[in-house]
Structure formats: C-alpha cells, structure tokens
C-alpha cells in the first residue's frame, strides 16, 4: 500500500503515541497509520483481544501500511476508569518514554429516540465518549505542557455538528468531547501543545454496520434519506477507516504545527460544510 503522507514519516519517527479504542475500526487504523509513519504506538482498548491481535499483525507484517519503522504495543485500558488510565499512561511512559501524541478514538453508540433514552444509555455513552477524553487528557497533557510539545487528536463525529435522528446521546457526547478538546487546546496553546478534532461521517466499521438492516443499507447512506432529514454523501462513497487515520496522522505531524483548536470533517461532504 502507498505511504500515507509524504514527508510525515520523519516528523513522527521515534515519537510515542497512545491510541484509545484501538481494538478495531478507526482506532486500529490510526494505530497502524501512526506506526507506519515511525511512531511507537501504545494501542489500548478495554478488552485485550483486539489490541493483542493488532500488535501481533503489525509485528508480522508492518510493511502492508507502507512503512514499518514504528512499533505497536497492546495494553488493556478502560477510558471510563480514571485510575486505569493513569496506570496505563504511567506504565507506557516508563516503558517507551514521554507521550508525544494522544489520539482519543474510543466510543460507543446507543441509538434511540431522544425522548426515550434510558438513564443508563445516556450515562454509558457520556462515560466513554466524553469522560473518557477527559481522563486521558488529564493523564497525558500535563506532561506534554511541561515539556513544551505534544498533540491531542480527538476523533469525534459529524453528528456533533448536524442533528441526527436516533442519535441524540451519541451526537451530544461527541459535541461535548469536541468542545472540551478545543478548550483544552486554548488553555495549552502557549505551552506548545496542539489539540484538534477529526469528525468522521459514515465509515465502514462494526459500529456503522450494526445500523444496517439489509444489503441496500450502504447505498441508502450514500444516497441520503429525506424521511430522516439526512443528506447523502456527495463524494459517493462510505469512508474506510484509513481515510480517517490519514487525517489524524496529518494533524499529529509537524506539517500541522500551526493548527490547533480545529475540527476537520472527513465525511465526503455529507454535512455540506
């Protein structure tokens, strides 16, 4: 496969990154993309199977992402548990050195009508999608600020900026995470730490596929659905996880050294922004 971003490899060589939600989908793609550009990646998830398989696959064949200079290490971490986050971050820095890059990908979706959401669905969604970002940032960014360098990229959603039927908890949690990340970026800007958001649209992941009810569902996503006030995707395709990963790699690299507090929509034009 071709390289991700020409020139970015040198910028990420020997840097250490922590990626949450790396057991599958976008998180796994981000971990591999960063490693392909030379980073030492600590891939985390609340269960071990996905990240262990990712690390093993990377060790066996790193060249498939067009690189291979970096490494992938698997760690179990539950972003809803502040103590777990603190412990994993401390262990990662002892083993690999100071963290230069934090990528928040861990997320869950509990669909349902806004007025019918249960307290548990609301609380669980915010615990992962929003509080999880707080927990990782609180554990990682003070060290970044003290060293005068580092970057945070939070993977949000285009649903944070455009209302979606049946996705109120998810959209609200992603909107909160995005604004938290931007406020963090403002507070840390003078220290040299950059904080940005990547907002995907429909992406071919297990989360997306769980919403599909038949073989025609992907085309309906592309075409749009007036009944749910949803536009289609102007570029005519559903994103692959690596499309999102490429945007993360760019924002994590020195090529984005003057970019902070921004929200980059990677949705094929679906939000018409």
C-alpha positions as MATLAB code, in Angstrom:
seq = 'XXXXXXXXXXXXXXXXXXXXXXXXXXXXXXXXXXXXXXXXXXXXXXXXXXXXXXXXXXXXXXXXXXXXXXXXXXXXXXXXXXXXXXXXXXXXXXXXXXXXXXXXXXXXXXXXXXXXXXXXXXXXXXXXXXXXXXXXXXXXXXXXXXXXXXXXXXXXXXXXXXXXXXXXXXXXXXXXXXXXXXXXXXXXXXXXXXXXXXXXXXXXXXXXXXXXXXXXXXXXXXXXXXXXXXXXXXXXXXXXXXXXXXXXXXXXXXXXXXXXXXXXXXXXXXXXX';
ca = [
       0.000    0.000    0.000;
       1.212    3.549   -0.623;
       2.661    5.780    2.028;
       0.161    7.888    3.960;
       1.516   11.412    3.819;
       4.802   12.134    2.060;
       7.222   13.765    4.428;
       5.275   12.910    7.585;
       7.403    9.881    8.456;
      10.378   11.983    9.569;
       8.087   14.083   11.753;
       6.752   11.035   13.638;
       9.922    8.971   13.810;
      10.646    7.873   17.371;
       7.645    9.691   18.788;
       5.407    7.857   21.214;
       1.645    7.788   20.765;
      -1.228    6.465   22.835;
      -4.396    5.490   20.956;
      -7.652    4.568   22.690;
     -10.273    2.298   21.155;
      -7.566    0.642   19.058;
      -9.043   -2.843   19.119;
     -10.903   -2.392   15.847;
     -12.147    0.026   13.223;
     -10.860    3.581   13.188;
      -8.752    3.109   16.318;
      -6.881    0.157   14.831;
      -6.367    2.052   11.584;
      -4.994    5.060   13.465;
      -2.569    2.896   15.435;
      -1.234    1.280   12.275;
      -1.036    4.574   10.401;
       0.994    6.220   13.162;
       3.310    3.220   13.412;
       3.770    3.239    9.639;
       4.994    6.812    9.974;
       7.576    5.839   12.576;
       5.756    6.285   15.893;
       5.951    3.895   18.825;
       2.248    3.266   19.424;
       0.625    2.108   22.644;
      -2.657    0.670   21.361;
      -5.302    0.467   24.082;
      -8.790   -0.923   24.444;
     -10.997   -2.099   27.297;
     -10.561   -5.726   26.160;
      -7.326   -7.421   25.210;
      -8.171   -9.497   22.132;
      -8.353   -6.739   19.519;
      -5.228   -4.827   20.507;
      -3.195   -8.009   21.012;
      -4.161   -9.173   17.525;
      -3.297   -5.737   16.157;
       0.151   -5.783   17.761;
       0.807   -9.320   16.522;
      -0.309   -8.479   12.983;
       1.865   -5.381   12.955;
       4.930   -7.282   14.156;
       4.363   -9.942   11.488;
       3.845   -7.601    8.535;
       4.326   -3.870    9.166;
       5.086   -3.144    5.508;
       1.444   -3.539    4.480;
       0.788    0.043    5.601;
       3.679    1.339    3.548;
       6.009    1.769    6.486;
       7.199   -0.269    9.404;
       9.664    1.930   11.240;
       7.405    2.200   14.263;
       6.075   -0.323   16.757;
       2.699   -1.300   18.226;
       2.311   -2.399   21.850;
      -1.012   -3.637   23.231;
      -2.395   -2.512   26.589;
      -5.780   -3.020   28.248;
      -7.269    0.288   29.385;
     -10.826    1.318   30.196;
     -11.205    5.024   29.461;
     -14.166    5.259   31.830;
     -11.898    4.286   34.738;
      -9.634    7.217   35.630;
      -7.362    5.009   37.742;
      -6.903    2.571   34.850;
      -5.981    5.435   32.538;
      -3.467    6.900   34.982;
      -1.833    3.494   35.495;
      -1.523    2.693   31.791;
      -0.173    6.152   30.939;
       2.437    5.921   33.699;
       3.489    2.429   32.590;
       3.629    3.482   28.939;
       5.892    6.422   29.712;
       8.176    4.257   31.838;
       8.471    1.716   29.028;
       8.538    3.951   25.953;
       9.339    7.467   27.132;
       7.174   10.587   27.277;
       3.988   10.537   25.240;
       4.097   12.934   22.297;
       0.716   12.086   20.751;
      -2.662   11.223   22.249;
      -5.475   10.056   19.979;
      -8.913    9.602   21.530;
     -10.903    7.144   19.436;
     -12.789    5.009   21.978;
     -16.513    5.440   21.521;
     -19.865    3.706   21.768;
     -23.239    4.265   20.102;
     -26.582    3.679   21.822;
     -29.191    4.636   19.200;
     -32.747    5.535   20.108;
     -35.310    8.345   20.046;
     -34.162   11.350   22.066;
     -37.154   11.328   24.413;
     -36.898    7.599   25.060;
     -33.227    7.250   26.006;
     -32.673    5.475   29.298;
     -30.538    6.949   32.024;
     -28.115    4.048   31.546;
     -27.761    4.621   27.795;
     -27.098    8.332   28.350;
     -24.633    7.777   31.182;
     -22.759    4.966   29.429;
     -22.421    6.979   26.235;
     -21.022   10.020   28.009;
     -18.778    7.870   30.213;
     -16.907    6.568   27.160;
     -17.271    9.301   24.550;
     -16.810   12.341   26.783;
     -15.448   11.457   30.222;
     -13.003    9.087   28.537;
     -11.471   12.055   26.709;
     -11.213   13.973   29.972;
      -9.494   11.061   31.702;
      -6.855   10.572   29.013;
      -6.186   14.287   28.556;
      -5.861   14.787   32.298;
      -3.322   11.953   32.493;
      -1.269   12.882   29.437;
      -1.310   16.629   28.762;
       0.301   17.991   31.941;
       3.475   16.169   30.962;
       3.223   17.441   27.402;
       2.796   21.005   28.636;
       5.778   20.709   30.968;
       7.937   19.517   28.056;
       6.606   22.216   25.743;
       5.434   19.885   22.999;
       2.766   17.347   22.114;
      -0.563   16.994   20.383;
      -4.014   15.626   21.098;
      -6.418   14.478   18.402;
      -9.957   13.534   19.394;
     -11.964   11.527   16.893;
     -15.452   12.969   17.121;
     -18.285   12.740   14.596;
     -20.035   14.893   12.040;
     -23.154   14.129   14.120;
     -21.730   16.578   16.663;
     -22.407   19.424   14.245;
     -25.585   18.292   12.464;
     -28.625   16.819   14.238;
     -29.274   13.136   13.573;
     -32.478   11.265   14.293;
     -31.996    8.389   16.722;
     -28.508    9.518   17.715;
     -29.098   12.163   20.397;
     -26.854   10.694   23.095;
     -24.047    9.938   20.664;
     -24.231   13.352   18.990;
     -24.385   15.219   22.284;
     -21.468   13.276   23.741;
     -19.330   13.859   20.659;
     -20.199   17.564   20.657;
     -19.130   17.789   24.292;
     -15.880   15.946   23.578;
     -15.136   18.242   20.643;
     -15.661   21.409   22.645;
     -13.657   20.032   25.561;
     -10.777   19.314   23.176;
     -10.907   22.828   21.740;
     -10.980   24.430   25.196;
      -8.048   22.234   26.188;
      -6.226   23.437   23.092;
      -6.819   27.058   24.035;
      -5.514   26.554   27.556;
      -2.431   24.633   26.397;
      -1.580   26.687   23.323;
       1.139   28.776   24.977;
       2.841   25.598   26.152;
       3.186   24.386   22.562;
       0.612   21.583   22.844;
      -1.877   21.384   19.983;
      -5.403   19.932   20.318;
      -7.643   19.181   17.340;
     -10.705   17.147   16.382;
     -11.293   14.864   13.414;
     -15.009   14.434   12.698;
     -15.789   11.406   10.532;
     -19.038   10.723    8.800;
     -20.281    7.262    7.874;
     -17.275    4.939    7.976;
     -17.129    1.207    7.270;
     -16.724   -0.049   10.832;
     -18.542   -2.515   13.069;
     -20.439    0.411   14.622;
     -21.683    1.545   11.216;
     -22.566   -1.965   10.058;
     -24.621   -2.546   13.198;
     -27.015    0.123   11.872;
     -27.518   -1.615    8.537;
     -30.574   -3.816    8.250;
     -30.177   -5.176    4.706;
     -27.807   -5.257    1.735;
     -29.202   -1.990    0.365;
     -28.352   -0.044    3.530;
     -24.906    1.190    2.395;
     -26.381    2.689   -0.764;
     -29.100    4.400    1.261;
     -26.393    6.001    3.378;
     -24.720    7.312    0.233;
     -27.994    8.475   -1.341;
     -29.407   10.076    1.800;
     -32.826    9.760    3.412;
     -35.257   12.702    3.322;
     -37.546   10.928    5.811;
     -34.842   11.296    8.482;
     -33.651   14.700    7.221;
     -30.313   13.234    6.288;
     -28.322   14.297    3.252;
     -26.310   11.762    1.338;
     -22.571   11.695    0.739;
     -21.595   13.955   -2.185;
     -18.390   12.027   -2.897;
     -20.498    8.896   -3.391;
     -18.655    6.544   -1.063;
     -18.566    5.450    2.554;
     -15.218    6.167    4.201;
     -12.732    3.466    5.061;
     -11.064    3.629    8.483;
      -7.758    4.559    6.889;
      -9.354    7.705    5.424;
      -9.880    8.909    8.983;
      -6.458    7.669   10.055;
      -4.752    9.719    7.348;
      -6.340   12.895    8.724;
      -5.188   12.008   12.236;
      -1.631   11.393   11.035;
      -1.559   14.792    9.351;
      -2.752   16.612   12.468;
      -0.260   14.686   14.607;
       2.642   15.589   12.340;
       4.773   18.708   12.204;
       3.072   19.562    8.921;
       0.181   20.713   11.119;
       2.405   22.563   13.580;
       0.368   25.786   13.278;
      -3.039   24.109   13.537;
      -4.848   23.881   16.860;
      -8.446   24.041   18.161;
      -9.750   22.972   14.749;
     -12.404   20.420   13.753;
     -11.662   18.647   10.476;
     -14.711   16.989    8.922;
     -13.833   13.818    6.996;
     -17.261   12.830    5.729;
     -17.224   13.062    1.953;
     -19.112   16.351    2.129;
     -22.125   14.846    3.938;
     -22.590   17.824    6.251;
     -22.335   20.280    3.341;
     -19.730   22.316    5.201;
];
